[in-house]
Amino acid sequence: MKDAEESSTAASSGDYSKAAQEGRSGIAASIGMGGRAKAGERGCIIACEWVPTENRYRAVVGYVGENGIEANTWYRAVGGKLVKA
């Protein structure tokens, strides 16, 4: 079992919301249009964007240390990818 220091979670909802997770192996999720999120070492980042052609939201998931995603860096969803905010 992980201790609390290693698995904190942050979530926020609503347009332009922010979520910041600290520690290791946690999750930060910003649910809503224009939001941003950041996570610590080995963390998971979830950000959403509105896709007008589909008339719905899409969630984009990234993992710190994979595909250029950096720890303690703000990201937002753009075109189905996480980009630095």
Biopython code that builds the backbone (N, CA, C, O; Angstrom):
import numpy as np
from Bio.PDB.StructureBuilder import StructureBuilder

atoms = [
    (1, "MET", "N", (0.837, -1.183, 0.000)),
    (1, "MET", "CA", (0.000, 0.000, 0.000)),
    (1, "MET", "C", (0.883, 1.247, 0.000)),
    (1, "MET", "O", (1.874, 1.312, 0.726)),
    (2, "LYS", "N", (0.522, 2.220, -0.807)),
    (2, "LYS", "CA", (1.272, 3.467, -0.874)),
    (2, "LYS", "C", (0.937, 4.345, 0.322)),
    (2, "LYS", "O", (-0.189, 4.327, 0.818)),
    (3, "ASP", "N", (1.932, 5.122, 0.789)),
    (3, "ASP", "CA", (1.582, 6.070, 1.842)),
    (3, "ASP", "C", (1.035, 7.340, 1.201)),
    (3, "ASP", "O", (1.196, 7.552, -0.001)),
    (4, "ALA", "N", (0.397, 8.173, 1.993)),
    (4, "ALA", "CA", (-0.293, 9.360, 1.477)),
    (4, "ALA", "C", (0.649, 10.311, 0.749)),
    (4, "ALA", "O", (0.233, 10.973, -0.201)),
    (5, "GLU", "N", (1.892, 10.394, 1.167)),
    (5, "GLU", "CA", (2.847, 11.290, 0.537)),
    (5, "GLU", "C", (3.103, 10.916, -0.917)),
    (5, "GLU", "O", (3.460, 11.774, -1.724)),
    (6, "GLU", "N", (2.926, 9.665, -1.251)),
    (6, "GLU", "CA", (3.234, 9.200, -2.587)),
    (6, "GLU", "C", (2.037, 9.127, -3.518)),
    (6, "GLU", "O", (2.203, 8.764, -4.682)),
    (7, "SER", "N", (0.842, 9.456, -3.055)),
    (7, "SER", "CA", (-0.296, 9.247, -3.941)),
    (7, "SER", "C", (-1.393, 10.295, -3.808)),
    (7, "SER", "O", (-2.577, 9.963, -3.869)),
    (8, "SER", "N", (-1.017, 11.536, -3.630)),
    (8, "SER", "CA", (-2.044, 12.570, -3.521)),
    (8, "SER", "C", (-2.768, 12.742, -4.848)),
    (8, "SER", "O", (-2.220, 12.468, -5.916)),
    (9, "THR", "N", (-4.004, 13.198, -4.758)),
    (9, "THR", "CA", (-4.833, 13.379, -5.940)),
    (9, "THR", "C", (-5.464, 14.757, -5.893)),
    (9, "THR", "O", (-5.865, 15.226, -4.828)),
    (10, "ALA", "N", (-5.554, 15.409, -7.048)),
    (10, "ALA", "CA", (-6.221, 16.703, -7.152)),
    (10, "ALA", "C", (-7.176, 16.650, -8.327)),
    (10, "ALA", "O", (-6.827, 16.153, -9.398)),
    (11, "ALA", "N", (-8.369, 17.156, -8.128)),
    (11, "ALA", "CA", (-9.353, 17.204, -9.206)),
    (11, "ALA", "C", (-10.123, 18.504, -9.119)),
    (11, "ALA", "O", (-10.418, 18.988, -8.026)),
    (12, "SER", "N", (-10.446, 19.063, -10.253)),
    (12, "SER", "CA", (-11.264, 20.262, -10.291)),
    (12, "SER", "C", (-12.137, 20.204, -11.529)),
    (12, "SER", "O", (-11.780, 19.574, -12.525)),
    (13, "SER", "N", (-13.276, 20.861, -11.461)),
    (13, "SER", "CA", (-14.173, 20.850, -12.606)),
    (13, "SER", "C", (-14.661, 22.263, -12.897)),
    (13, "SER", "O", (-14.581, 23.157, -12.055)),
    (14, "GLY", "N", (-15.163, 22.435, -14.101)),
    (14, "GLY", "CA", (-15.626, 23.746, -14.547)),
    (14, "GLY", "C", (-14.645, 24.332, -15.537)),
    (14, "GLY", "O", (-13.457, 24.010, -15.522)),
    (15, "ASP", "N", (-15.148, 25.187, -16.387)),
    (15, "ASP", "CA", (-14.288, 25.801, -17.395)),
    (15, "ASP", "C", (-13.154, 26.581, -16.734)),
    (15, "ASP", "O", (-13.366, 27.294, -15.753)),
    (16, "TYR", "N", (-11.961, 26.438, -17.279)),
    (16, "TYR", "CA", (-10.741, 27.121, -16.844)),
    (16, "TYR", "C", (-10.304, 26.732, -15.429)),
    (16, "TYR", "O", (-9.637, 27.519, -14.759)),
    (17, "SER", "N", (-10.663, 25.547, -14.969)),
    (17, "SER", "CA", (-10.254, 25.079, -13.649)),
    (17, "SER", "C", (-8.801, 24.624, -13.676)),
    (17, "SER", "O", (-8.251, 24.336, -14.739)),
    (18, "LYS", "N", (-8.181, 24.561, -12.488)),
    (18, "LYS", "CA", (-6.796, 24.125, -12.355)),
    (18, "LYS", "C", (-6.717, 23.023, -11.314)),
    (18, "LYS", "O", (-7.441, 23.045, -10.319)),
    (19, "ALA", "N", (-5.826, 22.048, -11.549)),
    (19, "ALA", "CA", (-5.574, 20.984, -10.580)),
    (19, "ALA", "C", (-4.080, 20.748, -10.507)),
    (19, "ALA", "O", (-3.430, 20.551, -11.534)),
    (20, "ALA", "N", (-3.529, 20.767, -9.303)),
    (20, "ALA", "CA", (-2.099, 20.543, -9.109)),
    (20, "ALA", "C", (-1.906, 19.434, -8.088)),
    (20, "ALA", "O", (-2.409, 19.523, -6.968)),
    (21, "GLN", "N", (-1.187, 18.401, -8.466)),
    (21, "GLN", "CA", (-0.878, 17.274, -7.593)),
    (21, "GLN", "C", (0.583, 17.348, -7.217)),
    (21, "GLN", "O", (1.427, 17.634, -8.066)),
    (22, "GLU", "N", (0.900, 17.094, -5.950)),
    (22, "GLU", "CA", (2.287, 17.073, -5.503)),
    (22, "GLU", "C", (2.626, 15.691, -4.972)),
    (22, "GLU", "O", (1.733, 14.919, -4.623)),
    (23, "GLY", "N", (3.882, 15.386, -4.912)),
    (23, "GLY", "CA", (4.310, 14.070, -4.462)),
    (23, "GLY", "C", (4.573, 13.164, -5.647)),
    (23, "GLY", "O", (4.769, 13.635, -6.768)),
    (24, "ARG", "N", (4.577, 11.862, -5.400)),
    (24, "ARG", "CA", (4.874, 10.894, -6.445)),
    (24, "ARG", "C", (3.664, 10.025, -6.721)),
    (24, "ARG", "O", (2.889, 9.711, -5.818)),
    (25, "SER", "N", (3.512, 9.643, -7.967)),
    (25, "SER", "CA", (2.516, 8.654, -8.391)),
    (25, "SER", "C", (1.076, 9.077, -8.146)),
    (25, "SER", "O", (0.216, 8.226, -7.923)),
    (26, "GLY", "N", (0.800, 10.366, -8.183)),
    (26, "GLY", "CA", (-0.567, 10.849, -7.982)),
    (26, "GLY", "C", (-1.234, 11.219, -9.290)),
    (26, "GLY", "O", (-0.672, 11.034, -10.369)),
    (27, "ILE", "N", (-2.443, 11.745, -9.175)),
    (27, "ILE", "CA", (-3.233, 12.117, -10.348)),
    (27, "ILE", "C", (-3.728, 13.546, -10.190)),
    (27, "ILE", "O", (-4.183, 13.941, -9.117)),
    (28, "ALA", "N", (-3.636, 14.321, -11.274)),
    (28, "ALA", "CA", (-4.229, 15.652, -11.323)),
    (28, "ALA", "C", (-5.185, 15.680, -12.502)),
    (28, "ALA", "O", (-4.796, 15.365, -13.626)),
    (29, "ALA", "N", (-6.438, 16.056, -12.254)),
    (29, "ALA", "CA", (-7.444, 16.069, -13.308)),
    (29, "ALA", "C", (-8.190, 17.396, -13.320)),
    (29, "ALA", "O", (-8.738, 17.823, -12.304)),
    (30, "SER", "N", (-8.202, 18.035, -14.469)),
    (30, "SER", "CA", (-8.973, 19.258, -14.681)),
    (30, "SER", "C", (-10.045, 18.930, -15.705)),
    (30, "SER", "O", (-9.748, 18.637, -16.863)),
    (31, "ILE", "N", (-11.300, 18.984, -15.263)),
    (31, "ILE", "CA", (-12.415, 18.585, -16.105)),
    (31, "ILE", "C", (-13.220, 19.819, -16.488)),
    (31, "ILE", "O", (-13.872, 20.428, -15.640)),
    (32, "GLY", "N", (-13.176, 20.181, -17.741)),
    (32, "GLY", "CA", (-13.872, 21.360, -18.248)),
    (32, "GLY", "C", (-13.032, 22.024, -19.320)),
    (32, "GLY", "O", (-11.849, 21.715, -19.460)),
    (33, "MET", "N", (-13.619, 22.920, -20.068)),
    (33, "MET", "CA", (-12.939, 23.585, -21.171)),
    (33, "MET", "C", (-11.871, 24.564, -20.664)),
    (33, "MET", "O", (-12.122, 25.336, -19.739)),
    (34, "GLY", "N", (-10.694, 24.526, -21.267)),
    (34, "GLY", "CA", (-9.647, 25.505, -20.978)),
    (34, "GLY", "C", (-8.915, 25.299, -19.674)),
    (34, "GLY", "O", (-8.171, 26.185, -19.253)),
    (35, "GLY", "N", (-9.093, 24.163, -19.012)),
    (35, "GLY", "CA", (-8.426, 23.922, -17.741)),
    (35, "GLY", "C", (-6.980, 23.521, -17.925)),
    (35, "GLY", "O", (-6.516, 23.301, -19.043)),
    (36, "ARG", "N", (-6.276, 23.428, -16.814)),
    (36, "ARG", "CA", (-4.891, 22.977, -16.848)),
    (36, "ARG", "C", (-4.598, 22.140, -15.611)),
    (36, "ARG", "O", (-5.268, 22.255, -14.585)),
    (37, "ALA", "N", (-3.577, 21.295, -15.735)),
    (37, "ALA", "CA", (-3.217, 20.397, -14.639)),
    (37, "ALA", "C", (-1.724, 20.138, -14.646)),
    (37, "ALA", "O", (-1.064, 20.231, -15.681)),
    (38, "LYS", "N", (-1.196, 19.805, -13.458)),
    (38, "LYS", "CA", (0.207, 19.406, -13.348)),
    (38, "LYS", "C", (0.319, 18.355, -12.260)),
    (38, "LYS", "O", (-0.479, 18.322, -11.324)),
    (39, "ALA", "N", (1.322, 17.495, -12.396)),
    (39, "ALA", "CA", (1.534, 16.406, -11.440)),
    (39, "ALA", "C", (3.022, 16.249, -11.153)),
    (39, "ALA", "O", (3.872, 16.703, -11.919)),
    (40, "GLY", "N", (3.313, 15.602, -10.042)),
    (40, "GLY", "CA", (4.685, 15.351, -9.641)),
    (40, "GLY", "C", (5.263, 14.116, -10.324)),
    (40, "GLY", "O", (4.690, 13.561, -11.261)),
    (41, "GLU", "N", (6.405, 13.720, -9.821)),
    (41, "GLU", "CA", (7.144, 12.574, -10.366)),
    (41, "GLU", "C", (6.248, 11.336, -10.481)),
    (41, "GLU", "O", (5.541, 10.990, -9.534)),
    (42, "ARG", "N", (6.280, 10.680, -11.624)),
    (42, "ARG", "CA", (5.498, 9.480, -11.920)),
    (42, "ARG", "C", (3.989, 9.704, -11.858)),
    (42, "ARG", "O", (3.221, 8.753, -11.711)),
    (43, "GLY", "N", (3.563, 10.970, -11.970)),
    (43, "GLY", "CA", (2.143, 11.290, -11.880)),
    (43, "GLY", "C", (1.395, 11.106, -13.194)),
    (43, "GLY", "O", (1.979, 10.845, -14.246)),
    (44, "CYS", "N", (0.090, 11.252, -13.087)),
    (44, "CYS", "CA", (-0.827, 11.154, -14.227)),
    (44, "CYS", "C", (-1.562, 12.481, -14.346)),
    (44, "CYS", "O", (-2.028, 13.028, -13.347)),
    (45, "ILE", "N", (-1.667, 12.997, -15.562)),
    (45, "ILE", "CA", (-2.337, 14.269, -15.826)),
    (45, "ILE", "C", (-3.524, 14.023, -16.746)),
    (45, "ILE", "O", (-3.414, 13.329, -17.757)),
    (46, "ILE", "N", (-4.662, 14.606, -16.378)),
    (46, "ILE", "CA", (-5.855, 14.513, -17.212)),
    (46, "ILE", "C", (-6.379, 15.928, -17.433)),
    (46, "ILE", "O", (-6.621, 16.665, -16.477)),
    (47, "ALA", "N", (-6.551, 16.299, -18.684)),
    (47, "ALA", "CA", (-7.123, 17.603, -19.036)),
    (47, "ALA", "C", (-8.155, 17.380, -20.136)),
    (47, "ALA", "O", (-8.051, 16.433, -20.916)),
    (48, "CYS", "N", (-9.137, 18.250, -20.188)),
    (48, "CYS", "CA", (-10.220, 18.097, -21.166)),
    (48, "CYS", "C", (-10.285, 19.285, -22.115)),
    (48, "CYS", "O", (-9.802, 20.379, -21.819)),
    (49, "GLU", "N", (-10.892, 19.032, -23.251)),
    (49, "GLU", "CA", (-11.153, 20.098, -24.217)),
    (49, "GLU", "C", (-12.491, 19.844, -24.896)),
    (49, "GLU", "O", (-12.936, 18.703, -25.022)),
    (50, "TRP", "N", (-13.112, 20.912, -25.322)),
    (50, "TRP", "CA", (-14.370, 20.829, -26.068)),
    (50, "TRP", "C", (-14.044, 20.650, -27.534)),
    (50, "TRP", "O", (-13.232, 21.394, -28.082)),
    (51, "VAL", "N", (-14.667, 19.670, -28.182)),
    (51, "VAL", "CA", (-14.458, 19.417, -29.608)),
    (51, "VAL", "C", (-15.754, 19.777, -30.330)),
    (51, "VAL", "O", (-16.698, 18.987, -30.341)),
    (52, "PRO", "N", (-15.805, 20.966, -30.933)),
    (52, "PRO", "CA", (-17.053, 21.434, -31.539)),
    (52, "PRO", "C", (-17.584, 20.547, -32.655)),
    (52, "PRO", "O", (-18.798, 20.406, -32.803)),
    (53, "THR", "N", (-16.698, 19.946, -33.443)),
    (53, "THR", "CA", (-17.163, 19.105, -34.548)),
    (53, "THR", "C", (-17.851, 17.834, -34.053)),
    (53, "THR", "O", (-18.641, 17.228, -34.777)),
    (54, "GLU", "N", (-17.550, 17.434, -32.824)),
    (54, "GLU", "CA", (-18.181, 16.254, -32.223)),
    (54, "GLU", "C", (-19.270, 16.633, -31.218)),
    (54, "GLU", "O", (-20.032, 15.783, -30.757)),
    (55, "ASN", "N", (-19.329, 17.926, -30.888)),
    (55, "ASN", "CA", (-20.292, 18.447, -29.921)),
    (55, "ASN", "C", (-20.183, 17.735, -28.568)),
    (55, "ASN", "O", (-21.186, 17.369, -27.957)),
    (56, "ARG", "N", (-18.917, 17.547, -28.112)),
    (56, "ARG", "CA", (-18.670, 16.925, -26.809)),
    (56, "ARG", "C", (-17.248, 17.197, -26.329)),
    (56, "ARG", "O", (-16.392, 17.661, -27.082)),
    (57, "TYR", "N", (-17.023, 16.889, -25.038)),
    (57, "TYR", "CA", (-15.691, 16.994, -24.451)),
    (57, "TYR", "C", (-14.874, 15.740, -24.760)),
    (57, "TYR", "O", (-15.421, 14.651, -24.935)),
    (58, "ARG", "N", (-13.568, 15.916, -24.823)),
    (58, "ARG", "CA", (-12.622, 14.806, -24.923)),
    (58, "ARG", "C", (-11.607, 14.970, -23.796)),
    (58, "ARG", "O", (-11.156, 16.080, -23.515)),
    (59, "ALA", "N", (-11.254, 13.865, -23.157)),
    (59, "ALA", "CA", (-10.226, 13.871, -22.123)),
    (59, "ALA", "C", (-8.904, 13.428, -22.724)),
    (59, "ALA", "O", (-8.857, 12.511, -23.544)),
    (60, "VAL", "N", (-7.837, 14.084, -22.312)),
    (60, "VAL", "CA", (-6.491, 13.728, -22.746)),
    (60, "VAL", "C", (-5.717, 13.312, -21.498)),
    (60, "VAL", "O", (-5.716, 14.027, -20.495)),
    (61, "VAL", "N", (-5.070, 12.171, -21.561)),
    (61, "VAL", "CA", (-4.331, 11.629, -20.421)),
    (61, "VAL", "C", (-2.855, 11.554, -20.766)),
    (61, "VAL", "O", (-2.482, 11.124, -21.857)),
    (62, "GLY", "N", (-2.029, 11.972, -19.838)),
    (62, "GLY", "CA", (-0.584, 11.879, -20.018)),
    (62, "GLY", "C", (0.075, 11.421, -18.737)),
    (62, "GLY", "O", (-0.475, 11.583, -17.648)),
    (63, "TYR", "N", (1.244, 10.855, -18.875)),
    (63, "TYR", "CA", (1.977, 10.317, -17.734)),
    (63, "TYR", "C", (3.349, 10.977, -17.657)),
    (63, "TYR", "O", (4.094, 10.998, -18.637)),
    (64, "VAL", "N", (3.676, 11.516, -16.483)),
    (64, "VAL", "CA", (4.970, 12.169, -16.292)),
    (64, "VAL", "C", (6.071, 11.170, -16.604)),
    (64, "VAL", "O", (6.071, 10.043, -16.108)),
    (65, "GLY", "N", (7.008, 11.606, -17.436)),
    (65, "GLY", "CA", (8.125, 10.752, -17.830)),
    (65, "GLY", "C", (7.905, 10.034, -19.154)),
    (65, "GLY", "O", (8.810, 9.369, -19.659)),
    (66, "GLU", "N", (6.708, 10.165, -19.719)),
    (66, "GLU", "CA", (6.418, 9.543, -21.010)),
    (66, "GLU", "C", (6.040, 10.626, -22.029)),
    (66, "GLU", "O", (5.384, 11.609, -21.684)),
    (67, "ASN", "N", (6.454, 10.439, -23.271)),
    (67, "ASN", "CA", (6.088, 11.330, -24.377)),
    (67, "ASN", "C", (6.363, 12.800, -24.087)),
    (67, "ASN", "O", (5.605, 13.677, -24.501)),
    (68, "GLY", "N", (7.454, 13.059, -23.372)),
    (68, "GLY", "CA", (7.863, 14.439, -23.110)),
    (68, "GLY", "C", (7.124, 15.142, -21.981)),
    (68, "GLY", "O", (7.367, 16.325, -21.745)),
    (69, "ILE", "N", (6.239, 14.461, -21.283)),
    (69, "ILE", "CA", (5.500, 15.085, -20.179)),
    (69, "ILE", "C", (6.429, 15.222, -18.976)),
    (69, "ILE", "O", (7.034, 14.246, -18.533)),
    (70, "GLU", "N", (6.536, 16.449, -18.451)),
    (70, "GLU", "CA", (7.458, 16.769, -17.372)),
    (70, "GLU", "C", (6.724, 16.956, -16.048)),
    (70, "GLU", "O", (5.575, 17.396, -16.018)),
    (71, "ALA", "N", (7.403, 16.616, -14.956)),
    (71, "ALA", "CA", (6.849, 16.807, -13.617)),
    (71, "ALA", "C", (6.742, 18.294, -13.302)),
    (71, "ALA", "O", (7.535, 19.104, -13.782)),
    (72, "ASN", "N", (5.750, 18.635, -12.489)),
    (72, "ASN", "CA", (5.575, 19.996, -11.964)),
    (72, "ASN", "C", (5.494, 21.056, -13.060)),
    (72, "ASN", "O", (5.978, 22.175, -12.889)),
    (73, "THR", "N", (4.883, 20.697, -14.176)),
    (73, "THR", "CA", (4.712, 21.598, -15.313)),
    (73, "THR", "C", (3.237, 21.627, -15.684)),
    (73, "THR", "O", (2.605, 20.577, -15.794)),
    (74, "TRP", "N", (2.686, 22.816, -15.876)),
    (74, "TRP", "CA", (1.274, 22.945, -16.242)),
    (74, "TRP", "C", (1.045, 22.491, -17.686)),
    (74, "TRP", "O", (1.822, 22.816, -18.584)),
    (75, "TYR", "N", (-0.043, 21.728, -17.892)),
    (75, "TYR", "CA", (-0.442, 21.269, -19.221)),
    (75, "TYR", "C", (-1.924, 21.536, -19.437)),
    (75, "TYR", "O", (-2.707, 21.611, -18.490)),
    (76, "ARG", "N", (-2.287, 21.678, -20.704)),
    (76, "ARG", "CA", (-3.685, 21.797, -21.099)),
    (76, "ARG", "C", (-3.890, 20.942, -22.328)),
    (76, "ARG", "O", (-2.928, 20.563, -22.995)),
    (77, "ALA", "N", (-5.138, 20.637, -22.629)),
    (77, "ALA", "CA", (-5.462, 19.800, -23.793)),
    (77, "ALA", "C", (-5.688, 20.682, -25.018)),
    (77, "ALA", "O", (-6.465, 21.637, -24.984)),
    (78, "VAL", "N", (-4.990, 20.339, -26.098)),
    (78, "VAL", "CA", (-5.143, 21.040, -27.375)),
    (78, "VAL", "C", (-5.030, 20.015, -28.492)),
    (78, "VAL", "O", (-4.011, 19.335, -28.609)),
    (79, "GLY", "N", (-6.058, 19.900, -29.305)),
    (79, "GLY", "CA", (-6.007, 18.978, -30.433)),
    (79, "GLY", "C", (-5.753, 17.535, -30.058)),
    (79, "GLY", "O", (-5.098, 16.805, -30.802)),
    (80, "GLY", "N", (-6.263, 17.118, -28.915)),
    (80, "GLY", "CA", (-6.102, 15.723, -28.496)),
    (80, "GLY", "C", (-4.763, 15.414, -27.854)),
    (80, "GLY", "O", (-4.444, 14.246, -27.636)),
    (81, "LYS", "N", (-3.968, 16.440, -27.544)),
    (81, "LYS", "CA", (-2.656, 16.242, -26.917)),
    (81, "LYS", "C", (-2.496, 17.185, -25.735)),
    (81, "LYS", "O", (-3.168, 18.213, -25.647)),
    (82, "LEU", "N", (-1.599, 16.823, -24.832)),
    (82, "LEU", "CA", (-1.253, 17.726, -23.738)),
    (82, "LEU", "C", (-0.130, 18.642, -24.208)),
    (82, "LEU", "O", (0.883, 18.180, -24.735)),
    (83, "VAL", "N", (-0.318, 19.933, -24.015)),
    (83, "VAL", "CA", (0.702, 20.921, -24.363)),
    (83, "VAL", "C", (0.984, 21.783, -23.122)),
    (83, "VAL", "O", (0.105, 22.004, -22.289)),
    (84, "LYS", "N", (2.224, 22.259, -23.023)),
    (84, "LYS", "CA", (2.562, 23.123, -21.889)),
    (84, "LYS", "C", (1.656, 24.341, -21.909)),
    (84, "LYS", "O", (1.385, 24.932, -22.954)),
    (85, "ALA", "N", (1.196, 24.696, -20.709)),
    (85, "ALA", "CA", (0.276, 25.841, -20.600)),
    (85, "ALA", "C", (1.078, 27.092, -20.295)),
    (85, "ALA", "O", (0.506, 28.174, -20.162)),
]
sb = StructureBuilder()
sb.init_structure("model")
sb.init_model(0)
sb.init_chain("A")
sb.init_seg("    ")
for serial, (resi, resn, name, xyz) in enumerate(atoms, 1):
    if name == "N":
        sb.init_residue(resn, " ", resi, " ")
    sb.init_atom(name, np.array(xyz, "f"), 0.0, 1.0, " ", f" {name:<3s}", serial, name[0])
structure = sb.get_structure()
